[in-house]
Amino acid sequence: MSHRLNERLLRAGCPRDEHTLHRRRFLEGAAGAGALSLMSFSGLFSLPAFAEEAKRSQKHCILLWLCGAPSQFETWDPKPESAYGGPFGAIETSLPGVRFSSLLPQCATIADRLAIVRSMKTKPNEHFQGIDLLNRGAEPRPPFVRPTLGSVLGQQLGQLDSPIPSFVLLDPCPEGNEFKAFKAGNWAGWLGAEYAPVRAGGEFKIPDVARLPDLTAEDHEDREALRRFMTKKFANERQSAAAASQNAAFARVKGLMSCAHLFDLERLPAADRQRYGPGAFAQHALLARHLVENGAPFVMVANGMNWDCHVFQHEIYQMLVPEVDKIIFQLLSDLEERGLLDSTLVVMMGEFGRTPWLNPARGRDHYPDAWSLALAGCGIRRGVVVGATDPDGVDVTEKPCNEKNLFATIFTALGLDPYAEYDLPGLPTFHRVEDRAEPIREALA
């Protein structure tokens, strides 16, 4: 590994060997594949044994973001005996003594693959503040902008020269939609534009925008050669953060075009698309599975602000919850059948929960004081329920957890040091997880 690359990884809080093959695996693979055929390192990944080992050892994360904040009462922490419990019952699961909402019958059958946290307790009571906190893992410290979870994991889990984006955000809401939860902004913070998300959604395809329609391939290559020449000349004469950011963005777009076919769901079997369902959230979950299968380190799947039900919640949830029940079941089943669940962390959550009581419009309002989320896959203990709330779901009574505990859990599950320091010029001391907050040990394998 070059000195320059070493320095770059160290500045980002990354150990030198984090992106390299383990020496023992290298030697074992060489013996199995025929070491004499390894005439150069560049040919290493052309050998099937090493390519398969690299694929197995890579870790991924899929974040299913239930925008608008789902109710814990109609999902993971039902309270049918409570005056606030609502009209839906609670059903037994594959875990003795653990019940889910009756709206989650398929998830109930795979409860032994899940870790449910019923004791989340956070502060923001407004959507965009909650979304920001649960994506960055700490409250803002202006003027510094902390990178989001997707940017950090994209940097840490991504392959250095892979054309596949390190952070993919699948969001069905078009720009300008008033209900768009994930607005344009500085997602990557001090990590830089290279680790900002590639946003896609809606049509399940990425149009070929890399070359103007009236340019031939030869013309395009000539222009690209000129751009590289001018960029190098500029970089040799002066240092510019803006230019570096622009070059990183250009490289990301160019790399994206080389793997645009991976975003085309029409290339997948029709049976796969039918199993997940026709909705945008369902199809994006399938796309997330497909992208992870092809090497994407982090994919975030959002679904608008559907869960923000201040009116007629029960009627709306009769449609929403069964759909997400099917999506979670299909996604986890697919990952396990393909041998990917042990290397893919799946996080299922929103920005907070809903009030135990109903408002006059028969809806539940925002409630960060006691809410639930679910985890599965890489580094997560199967079949556990962490924490508890009182009989009415008003307060956390066991194992309160906040956003820092959650982020420490995610990093630990993926084999990353949650307390690594960001040692970047001009910044005060920042860590991946501040205050050395403990991970949720009960949820870790």
C-alpha positions in Angstrom: 0.0 0.0 0.0 1.4 3.4 -1.0 2.6 5.9 1.6 0.0 8.4 0.2 -2.8 5.9 0.6 -1.6 5.1 4.1 -1.7 8.7 5.1 -5.2 9.2 3.6 -6.6 6.2 5.6 -4.9 7.3 8.8 -6.3 10.8 8.5 -9.8 9.3 8.2 -9.2 7.1 11.3 -8.7 3.9 9.4 -6.0 1.3 10.2 -3.4 0.7 7.5 -4.6 -2.9 6.9 -8.3 -2.2 6.9 -8.6 -2.3 3.1 -6.1 -5.1 2.5 -6.5 -8.9 2.5 -5.5 -10.7 5.6 -2.0 -12.3 5.1 -3.1 -15.7 6.4 -6.1 -15.7 4.0 -3.7 -14.6 1.2 -1.4 -17.5 1.8 -4.2 -20.1 2.3 -5.8 -18.9 -0.9 -2.5 -19.0 -2.8 -2.0 -22.6 -1.7 -5.5 -23.6 -2.7 -5.5 -21.8 -6.1 -2.0 -22.6 -7.2 0.6 -20.1 -5.9 2.9 -20.5 -8.9 0.2 -18.9 -11.1 0.4 -15.7 -9.1 2.9 -13.8 -11.2 1.7 -10.4 -10.1 -0.6 -8.8 -7.5 -2.6 -7.2 -10.3 -3.7 -10.7 -11.3 -4.8 -11.7 -7.9 -8.5 -10.9 -8.2 -8.7 -12.6 -11.6 -8.4 -15.9 -9.7 -11.8 -17.3 -8.7 -10.7 -18.3 -5.2 -9.5 -14.9 -4.3 -12.4 -13.1 -6.0 -14.8 -15.3 -4.0 -12.9 -14.7 -0.8 -12.9 -10.9 -1.3 -16.7 -11.1 -1.9 -17.2 -13.1 1.3 -15.1 -10.9 3.5 -16.7 -7.6 2.4 -19.3 -6.2 4.7 -22.4 -4.2 3.8 -25.2 -2.3 5.4 -28.8 -1.7 4.3 -30.7 0.9 6.1 -34.5 0.7 5.7 -35.6 4.2 6.7 -39.3 4.4 7.6 -39.7 8.1 7.0 -42.2 10.0 9.2 -41.6 7.7 12.2 -43.6 4.5 12.5 -45.6 3.6 15.6 -44.0 1.1 17.9 -47.5 0.0 19.0 -48.4 -1.2 15.6 -45.0 -2.9 14.9 -42.5 -4.1 17.5 -43.9 -3.2 20.9 -47.7 -3.8 20.9 -49.8 -2.9 23.9 -53.2 -4.4 23.2 -54.2 -4.4 26.9 -53.5 -0.7 27.2 -56.2 1.9 26.9 -53.9 3.4 24.2 -53.2 0.1 22.5 -55.4 0.6 19.4 -57.6 -1.9 17.6 -54.9 -4.4 16.5 -53.9 -7.4 18.5 -50.5 -8.9 19.4 -49.4 -12.3 17.9 -46.9 -14.9 19.1 -43.6 -15.0 17.2 -40.9 -17.6 16.7 -39.4 -16.4 20.0 -41.3 -17.8 23.0 -43.0 -15.1 25.0 -42.3 -12.3 22.5 -45.2 -10.8 20.6 -45.4 -8.4 17.6 -48.3 -6.5 16.3 -50.8 -8.6 14.4 -50.0 -6.5 11.4 -46.5 -8.2 11.2 -47.4 -11.9 10.7 -44.4 -12.6 8.4 -41.9 -10.9 10.6 -43.3 -12.9 13.5 -42.1 -16.1 11.8 -38.5 -14.7 11.5 -38.3 -13.1 15.0 -35.5 -15.6 15.8 -33.3 -13.8 13.2 -34.0 -10.3 14.6 -32.7 -8.1 17.4 -35.5 -5.8 18.6 -34.7 -2.7 20.6 -37.8 -1.5 22.5 -36.1 1.2 24.5 -34.8 3.9 22.2 -35.0 7.3 23.9 -33.9 10.4 21.9 -34.5 14.1 22.1 -35.7 15.7 18.8 -39.4 15.9 18.4 -39.3 17.3 14.8 -38.8 15.3 11.7 -35.8 17.0 10.1 -33.9 17.3 13.4 -34.7 13.7 14.2 -33.6 12.5 10.7 -30.4 14.5 11.0 -29.6 13.2 14.5 -30.3 9.5 13.6 -28.2 9.8 10.5 -25.2 11.5 12.0 -25.2 10.0 15.5 -24.6 13.2 17.4 -26.0 16.7 17.8 -24.6 19.4 15.5 -21.4 21.3 16.5 -21.4 24.3 14.1 -19.6 25.2 12.0 -18.4 21.6 11.6 -20.5 19.2 9.7 -20.4 15.6 10.9 -20.7 13.0 8.1 -23.7 10.8 8.0 -23.7 7.1 8.7 -23.8 6.3 5.0 -20.8 8.4 4.2 -18.7 6.9 7.1 -19.6 3.3 6.3 -19.2 4.0 2.6 -15.7 5.2 3.2 -14.8 2.4 5.6 -16.4 -0.5 3.9 -16.0 0.5 0.2 -13.4 -0.9 -2.1 -11.0 1.9 -3.1 -11.2 1.6 -6.9 -14.7 0.1 -7.2 -17.0 1.8 -9.7 -20.0 1.0 -7.5 -21.0 4.0 -5.4 -19.9 3.8 -1.7 -23.3 5.3 -0.6 -26.5 4.8 -2.5 -29.7 6.6 -1.4 -32.9 5.2 -2.9 -35.6 7.8 -2.4 -38.9 7.8 -4.4 -39.8 11.5 -3.7 -38.7 13.9 -6.5 -36.8 17.1 -5.8 -39.2 19.9 -4.7 -41.7 17.5 -3.1 -42.8 19.1 0.1 -42.8 15.7 1.8 -39.2 14.9 0.7 -37.5 13.9 3.9 -34.0 13.8 2.6 -33.2 17.2 1.1 -30.0 18.2 -0.6 -27.3 19.1 1.8 -23.8 18.3 3.1 -24.3 14.5 3.7 -20.6 13.7 3.7 -19.4 16.5 6.0 -15.7 16.7 6.4 -15.1 13.5 4.5 -15.7 15.4 1.2 -17.9 15.0 -1.9 -16.4 11.6 -2.8 -18.5 10.1 0.0 -21.7 11.9 -0.6 -24.7 9.7 -1.6 -25.6 8.8 -5.2 -29.3 9.4 -5.2 -31.6 7.3 -7.3 -35.3 6.4 -7.3 -38.6 6.4 -9.1 -37.8 4.8 -12.4 -35.4 2.2 -11.1 -32.9 3.1 -13.9 -30.1 5.5 -14.3 -30.2 7.3 -17.6 -27.0 7.5 -19.6 -26.0 11.1 -18.9 -22.2 10.5 -19.1 -22.1 11.4 -22.8 -24.0 13.9 -24.8 -26.1 12.2 -27.5 -24.4 14.0 -30.4 -20.9 12.9 -29.3 -19.2 9.8 -30.5 -17.3 7.6 -28.1 -14.1 8.8 -29.6 -15.1 12.4 -29.1 -16.0 11.7 -25.5 -12.6 10.1 -24.8 -10.8 13.0 -26.4 -12.7 15.4 -24.2 -12.0 13.3 -21.1 -8.3 13.2 -22.0 -8.3 17.0 -22.2 -10.1 17.3 -18.9 -7.6 15.1 -17.2 -4.7 17.1 -18.6 -6.2 20.4 -17.5 -7.1 19.1 -14.1 -3.6 17.8 -13.5 -2.0 21.1 -14.7 -4.3 23.0 -12.3 -3.5 20.7 -9.4 0.2 21.1 -9.9 0.0 24.9 -9.8 -2.3 25.3 -6.8 -4.3 23.6 -4.1 -8.1 23.9 -4.3 -10.7 22.2 -2.1 -13.4 23.2 -4.6 -11.5 21.7 -7.5 -10.8 18.5 -5.6 -14.5 18.2 -4.7 -15.5 18.7 -8.3 -13.0 16.1 -9.5 -14.3 13.6 -6.9 -17.9 14.2 -8.0 -16.9 13.8 -11.7 -15.1 10.5 -10.9 -18.2 9.3 -9.0 -20.5 10.0 -11.9 -18.2 8.4 -14.4 -17.8 5.3 -12.2 -21.6 5.2 -11.7 -22.2 5.1 -15.5 -20.0 2.0 -15.7 -22.3 0.1 -13.4 -25.6 1.8 -14.3 -27.0 -1.6 -15.4 -27.0 -2.7 -11.8 -29.8 -0.1 -11.1 -32.0 -1.6 -13.9 -34.6 -3.8 -12.1 -35.9 -5.0 -15.5 -32.8 -7.1 -15.7 -33.8 -9.1 -12.6 -36.3 -12.0 -12.8 -39.9 -11.0 -12.8 -40.5 -13.4 -10.0 -38.2 -11.4 -7.8 -40.0 -8.2 -8.4 -43.4 -9.8 -7.8 -42.3 -11.3 -4.4 -41.3 -7.9 -3.1 -44.4 -6.2 -4.3 -45.2 -3.3 -6.8 -44.6 -0.3 -4.6 -41.5 2.0 -4.8 -40.3 1.0 -1.3 -40.6 -2.7 -2.1 -38.8 -2.4 -5.4 -36.1 -0.2 -3.8 -35.6 -2.9 -1.2 -35.1 -5.4 -3.9 -32.7 -3.1 -5.6 -30.7 -2.7 -2.4 -30.3 -6.4 -2.2 -29.1 -6.5 -5.8 -26.6 -3.7 -5.2 -25.2 -5.3 -2.1 -24.9 -8.6 -3.9 -22.8 -6.8 -6.4 -20.5 -5.0 -3.9 -22.3 -1.8 -2.7 -21.1 -1.1 0.8 -24.1 1.0 2.0 -27.6 1.4 0.6 -30.3 3.5 2.3 -33.9 2.8 1.3 -36.3 5.6 2.1 -40.1 5.7 1.6 -41.2 9.3 1.8 -43.1 10.6 4.8 -45.7 7.8 4.8 -45.5 7.0 8.5 -46.3 10.5 9.8 -50.0 9.6 10.5 -51.5 12.4 12.6 -54.9 11.5 11.4 -56.7 8.2 10.9 -53.6 6.3 11.7 -55.3 2.9 12.2 -56.9 3.0 8.7 -53.6 4.0 7.1 -51.5 1.5 9.0 -53.7 -1.4 7.8 -52.0 -0.7 4.4 -48.6 0.4 5.5 -47.5 -2.2 8.0 -48.4 -5.3 6.0 -46.4 -3.9 3.1 -43.3 -3.4 5.2 -43.9 -6.7 6.9 -43.6 -8.4 3.5 -40.6 -6.3 2.5 -38.6 -7.1 5.6 -39.4 -10.8 5.4 -38.4 -11.0 1.7 -35.2 -9.0 2.1 -33.9 -10.9 5.1 -34.9 -14.3 3.5 -33.2 -13.3 0.2 -30.0 -12.2 1.9 -29.9 -15.4 4.0 -30.6 -17.7 1.0 -27.8 -16.0 -1.0 -25.3 -16.3 1.8 -25.2 -12.5 2.4 -27.0 -12.0 5.7 -24.0 -12.8 7.8 -22.0 -10.1 6.0 -24.9 -7.5 5.7 -26.2 -5.5 8.6 -29.9 -4.5 8.1 -31.2 -1.6 10.2 -35.0 -0.9 10.2 -36.1 2.4 11.8 -37.5 5.9 11.6 -36.5 9.1 13.3 -38.5 8.5 16.5 -41.8 6.9 17.6 -45.4 7.8 18.0 -47.4 8.9 21.1 -49.1 6.2 23.2 -52.3 8.2 23.2 -54.4 9.2 20.2 -55.1 12.8 19.3 -58.6 14.1 18.4 -58.0 13.2 14.8 -57.4 9.5 15.7 -53.7 9.8 14.9 -50.5 9.4 16.9 -48.2 12.4 17.1 -44.4 12.6 17.4 -42.8 10.8 20.4 -39.0 10.4 20.9 -39.3 9.3 24.6 -39.8 5.6 24.0 -39.7 3.9 20.6 -38.5 0.8 18.8 -36.3 -0.4 16.0 -35.0 -3.7 14.6 -31.6 -5.0 13.5 -30.5 -8.1 11.8 -27.5 -9.7 10.0 -23.9 -9.0 10.3 -22.6 -8.9 13.9 -26.1 -9.0 15.4 -27.3 -11.6 17.9 -30.4 -13.4 16.6 -33.6 -13.7 18.5 -33.2 -11.1 21.2 -35.4 -8.3 22.6 -33.5 -5.4 24.3 -35.2 -3.1 26.7 -38.8 -2.6 27.7 -41.4 0.1 28.2 -44.1 0.3 30.8 -47.6 -1.2 30.2 -48.8 1.9 28.4 -45.6 2.5 26.5 -45.1 6.0 28.0 -41.6 5.5 29.5 -38.6 3.2 29.0 -38.3 0.9 32.0 -35.3 -1.2 31.0 -32.0 -0.4 29.1 -32.6 3.1 27.7 -30.7 3.6 24.5 -29.9 6.7 22.5 -28.5 7.5 19.1 -24.9 7.2 20.3 -25.5 3.7 21.7 -27.1 2.8 18.3 -24.1 4.0 16.3 -21.7 2.3 18.6 -23.7 -0.9 18.0 -23.6 -0.5 14.2 -19.9 0.2 14.0 -19.1 -2.7 16.4 -21.3 -5.1 14.5 -19.4 -4.2 11.3 -16.0 -4.6 12.9 -15.2 -0.9 13.0 -13.8 0.9 16.1 -16.7 3.1 17.3 -14.3 5.4 19.1 -11.8 6.1 16.2 -10.8 9.7 16.1 -11.1 11.9 13.0 -7.7 13.4 12.8 -8.2 16.0 10.1 -6.5 19.4 9.7 -8.3 22.3 11.2 -10.9 20.2 13.1 -11.2 19.8 16.8 -11.4 16.3 18.2 -14.3 14.3 16.8 -14.9 10.5 17.2 -17.2 8.2 15.2 -19.1 7.9 18.5 -18.8 10.6 21.0 -18.6 10.3 24.8 -17.5 6.7 24.4 -21.1 5.6 24.5 -21.5 1.9 24.9 -22.9 -0.3 22.2 -26.1 -2.2 22.9 -24.2 -5.3 24.0 -27.3 -7.5 24.2 -27.9 -7.0 20.5 -24.4 -8.0 19.5 -23.4 -11.5 18.5 
